[in-house]
Amino acid sequence: MDINGKAAIITGGASGLGEATARRLHSLGAKIIIADMNKEKGDAVCEELGEGAAFSLVNVTQTDQVQATIDLALEKFGSIDILINCAGVGMAMKTVGRDGPHDLNVFKQIIDINLIGTFDAIRLAAFHMQNNEPNDNGERGVIVNTASIAAWDGQIGQAAYSASKGGIVGMTIAIARDLSRSGIRVCTIAPGLFATPLMMALPEGPRNSLSAQIPFPNRFGQPDEYAMMAQQIIENPMMNGESIRVDGALRMGPK
Ligand SMILES: NC(=O)c1ccc[n+]([C@@H]2O[C@H](COP(=O)([O-])OP(=O)(O)OC[C@H]3O[C@@H](n4cnc5c(N)ncnc54)[C@H](O)[C@@H]3O)[C@@H](O)[C@H]2O)c1
């Protein structure tokens, strides 16, 4: 799908991987909605990008707010052609820790944001994408989700995070099959370790030990290297139903 002139919603677009993708799509001529909980950063990015960029304040766990974002895109741009799901949170808690068993509410909260929030945006956006005029390839929309290599290589303390990301990987082919009749493609990017505020919030010790494990290139990924993959998924008509690791050959150890 040609990106120029298309309308895109980027959840989590105020920071990190989502912000880089918002910037890249906008630079390629897309009209974008940054849908994020962080109004200050979201507004600042939109202001910098100027015309064709708008902010929507949304917590992806609140379906009425996700719907309001869809409505805003339709009102401003007349369609939704691209959905990038980047909103997500990380956290660490062991199944059984020093203070007892894993807090079940924390587990549910991570699933709610990362997995259910992603699915909610997909189902509500795809409902409108299916009405788009198809292009010459029969495409009406493209959806890109964000998992993590923790979907497969979950480390100590990552039960909830890995479950949420494994859920995204698992549903990718099912949703791609569901939406195939409508000409909507769905892929998931599974990033390794990227230099975003989420990652930089880790203490320096664990951060250095993590980056030392990346075979090549032996460094954190840059957010725009994620955005490059999102661009390829949007532009390449054969990309569908797959989860793609973008990780410099990293296979994470237990810790
Ligand atoms: N950075 C990495 O190395 C890495 C690796 C693997 C996966 N990921 C995944 O990539 C995605 C983006 O992460 P990032 O590193 O860019 O983080 P980030 O913290 O820089 O950006 C995440 C954005 O999501 C927003 N957000 C969080 N919860 C939200 C909610 N409930 N509703 C709406 N917006 C919400 C935040 O406000 C923030 O702007 C996440 O899903 C994360 O799990 C990141």
The ligand as an SDF file (V2000), in Angstrom:
LIG
                    3D

 44 48  0  0  0  0  0  0  0  0999 V2000
   11.8480   -0.4940   23.5440 N   0  0  0  0  0  0  0  0  0  0  0  0
   12.0410   -1.7860   23.4120 C   0  0  0  0  0  0  0  0  0  0  0  0
   13.1610   -2.2770   23.4750 O   0  0  0  0  0  0  0  0  0  0  0  0
   10.8600   -2.6950   23.1750 C   0  0  0  0  0  0  0  0  0  0  0  0
   11.1290   -4.0510   22.9870 C   0  0  0  0  0  0  0  0  0  0  0  0
   10.0910   -4.9220   22.7460 C   0  0  0  0  0  0  0  0  0  0  0  0
    8.7980   -4.4420   22.6850 C   0  0  0  0  0  0  0  0  0  0  0  0
    8.5560   -3.1280   22.8880 N   0  0  0  0  0  0  0  0  0  0  0  0
    7.1520   -2.6870   22.8190 C   0  0  0  0  0  0  0  0  0  0  0  0
    7.0550   -1.5750   21.9560 O   0  0  0  0  0  0  0  0  0  0  0  0
    5.9420   -0.7670   22.3510 C   0  0  0  0  0  0  0  0  0  0  0  0
    6.4330    0.6680   22.4610 C   0  0  0  0  0  0  0  0  0  0  0  0
    7.4060    0.7240   23.4790 O   0  0  0  0  0  0  0  0  0  0  0  0
    8.4620    1.9050   23.5990 P   0  0  0  0  0  0  0  0  0  0  0  0
    9.7480    1.2740   23.9450 O   0  0  0  0  0  0  0  0  0  0  0  0
    8.3640    2.7810   22.4220 O   0  0  0  0  0  0  0  0  0  0  0  0
    7.8990    2.6090   24.9200 O   0  0  0  0  0  0  0  0  0  0  0  0
    7.6150    4.1160   25.2920 P   0  0  0  0  0  0  0  0  0  0  0  0
    7.2980    4.0940   26.7530 O   0  0  0  0  0  0  0  0  0  0  0  0
    8.6630    5.0180   24.7710 O   0  0  0  0  0  0  0  0  0  0  0  0
    6.2790    4.4270   24.4730 O   0  0  0  0  0  0  0  0  0  0  0  0
    5.0670    3.8060   24.7840 C   0  0  0  0  0  0  0  0  0  0  0  0
    3.9430    4.8080   24.5970 C   0  0  0  0  0  0  0  0  0  0  0  0
    2.7180    4.1150   24.8880 O   0  0  0  0  0  0  0  0  0  0  0  0
    1.9040    4.9760   25.6510 C   0  0  0  0  0  0  0  0  0  0  0  0
    0.9820    4.1800   26.4540 N   0  0  0  0  0  0  0  0  0  0  0  0
    1.2780    3.3350   27.4760 C   0  0  0  0  0  0  0  0  0  0  0  0
    0.1650    2.8040   27.9730 N   0  0  0  0  0  0  0  0  0  0  0  0
   -0.8700    3.3240   27.2500 C   0  0  0  0  0  0  0  0  0  0  0  0
   -2.2680    3.1680   27.2990 C   0  0  0  0  0  0  0  0  0  0  0  0
   -2.8540    2.3780   28.2030 N   0  0  0  0  0  0  0  0  0  0  0  0
   -3.0200    3.8420   26.4080 N   0  0  0  0  0  0  0  0  0  0  0  0
   -2.4400    4.6560   25.4950 C   0  0  0  0  0  0  0  0  0  0  0  0
   -1.1200    4.8650   25.4100 N   0  0  0  0  0  0  0  0  0  0  0  0
   -0.3490    4.1970   26.2810 C   0  0  0  0  0  0  0  0  0  0  0  0
    2.8660    5.7720   26.5210 C   0  0  0  0  0  0  0  0  0  0  0  0
    2.2730    6.9850   26.9800 O   0  0  0  0  0  0  0  0  0  0  0  0
    4.0320    5.9940   25.5620 C   0  0  0  0  0  0  0  0  0  0  0  0
    3.8910    7.2130   24.8540 O   0  0  0  0  0  0  0  0  0  0  0  0
    5.4360   -1.3720   23.6620 C   0  0  0  0  0  0  0  0  0  0  0  0
    4.3060   -2.1680   23.3540 O   0  0  0  0  0  0  0  0  0  0  0  0
    6.5800   -2.2280   24.1430 C   0  0  0  0  0  0  0  0  0  0  0  0
    6.1380   -3.3200   24.9140 O   0  0  0  0  0  0  0  0  0  0  0  0
    9.5510   -2.2330   23.1380 C   0  0  0  0  0  0  0  0  0  0  0  0
  1  2  1  0
  2  3  2  0
  2  4  1  0
  4  5  1  0
  4 44  2  0
  5  6  2  0
  6  7  1  0
  7  8  2  0
  8  9  1  0
  8 44  1  0
  9 10  1  0
  9 42  1  0
 10 11  1  0
 11 12  1  0
 11 40  1  0
 12 13  1  0
 13 14  1  0
 14 15  2  0
 14 16  1  0
 14 17  1  0
 17 18  1  0
 18 19  2  0
 18 20  1  0
 18 21  1  0
 21 22  1  0
 22 23  1  0
 23 24  1  0
 23 38  1  0
 24 25  1  0
 25 26  1  0
 25 36  1  0
 26 27  1  0
 26 35  1  0
 27 28  2  0
 28 29  1  0
 29 30  1  0
 29 35  2  0
 30 31  1  0
 30 32  2  0
 32 33  1  0
 33 34  2  0
 34 35  1  0
 36 37  1  0
 36 38  1  0
 38 39  1  0
 40 41  1  0
 40 42  1  0
 42 43  1  0
M  CHG  2   8   1  16  -1
M  END
$$$$
